[in-house]
Amino acid sequence: MSIFSDILSRHIAAKSVKPNDMAQYCGLERSFMYKIIKGSRIPASAEPVLGMAEYLRLTPQEKEDFVEAYKISTEGYDNYFRRKAVLELFENFEKYSEPEHLLPPQPLPCLSDSTDTIAVTGKNEIRHLLFHILFLESRRQDAHIRLLIQPDSPFLTELLASIAYRNPTLKMDHIICFNNSEKIGPDKQNYNLFCLKQILPLYSCACLYNVYYYYGTLLDSTGELLLFPYLILTSTHVFLLARDMQSGIIMKTPEMLSFFRELYEGYLKKVSSLAVRMEDVTSQIQYFRNLTPVPDHTFSLQMIPCLTYSIPDHFLERYILKELPNRDATIDLVTSHIHRIRKTLEESPLYFIFSLDGIRRFLKTGRIPEYPESIYRAIEPSDRILLVKRFLRLCPGKYLKLLRKNIGNIDNELFMYINQRCGYLLFPSAESGQLICLDITEPSLLFAFSDFCENLDDDLFYSEEETFEILSKLLAEETNHIE
């Protein structure tokens, strides 16, 4: 039996429903209904599933669980929960991109200057000492925090984000272990996606945050007897922690600091960089130039579609700010970038996943979100219409995927370009408003994001004909409004 057939059978038994009557109500053949109940067949669409839920008179929660069981049975357990985790990231991106920065006053000294090694037990004592050590380090001119710890503790993540907020001189290196399996854990989470969600707030801070990863069998290693697998290293303290963060050892002699610093630097040679953070337009465009599209499997997901390749050359001279430093060099760089994208998309088109609200937002503001507002003035209304028309004309219709509703909050959005070889996440910094571009290279994350885009339900989108009809009507209305 499948998960869906199991839950269906239980509802039928609990409510003494006759399968024949339910089949007739849902417009299904009697024999097919019995095959669904036995688990040998699955409905081809969600429509009869919703009919069954109606006939069974399920409560809202029962209906939600019933439909979820159907999706798990059609997509597979691991696929369903991985895709659900990606969707949750985009829909609730504001939660992950806004770092906590309410820092209490400087803590009172709590470590003895005369003691070189301290054993610590208890959650509250661990947290108090973590705050003390990390806070003091963050106030140094050469502040550098080295972490070898999983991002499982909300307290530690919030503490790190708090001390990193508006602290551009703070350097933070973080080594984490990624799961080497695509299996979903007991908490129904894809662990590697979970890790990315936990550390995103740190990328939004002003600090120099670098993340490195290696692989381990995390789902099978929770019962291992490990003494102190976690390390937090500052300029003045070594803090070894148990996995449950309930006990630890603090050392501060020069010999121990030197020993663990060398050990950590050795680890850095064995791990891979998770994402490269780029904040300025020049570095972002130079990075974009090296991206390699995969025909029919490359996606751009952002509610205001990526309009770059439809920008006419003369727009740059017209709209890039006259007072921008190195303006001519910037115009040359962006022009070259646009020409390259245009040529690339002629050879390997990509899918543009966007929304009607996104198009409306661009027509209202004249802002292209993948470029910081500090380098150009808003595009004039007539040119906004021209740009969208060029976008529709230059892009093959089958690659325009107009969503029936937004994915995520259009006011605080995560932009994505992705395929299974390369990709990036682009979002505004909560601290400075500058755009942050994260180069994603880790294979499981690339697969999770590209698989999500590739398997979005067709019902989420307007048809190709509907898309052109809706957008043509919108552009005509905007043109009439201007005139």
PyMOL commands that set and color helices and strands:
alter all, ss='L'
color gray80, all
select helices_A, chain A and resi 3-15+19-26+30-38+46-55+60-75+77-91+93-97+123-138+154-164+191-203+218-220+254-268+281-288+308-310+313-319+327-347+356-365+373-375+381-394+397-399+443-454+458-460+464-482
alter helices_A, ss='H'
color red, helices_A
select strands_A, chain A and resi 117-121+144-148+171-179+208-216+230-233+238-241+247-251+272-273+275-278+299-301+351-355+400-403+415-418+423-428+435-440
alter strands_A, ss='S'
color yellow, strands_A
deselect
rebuild
show_as cartoon
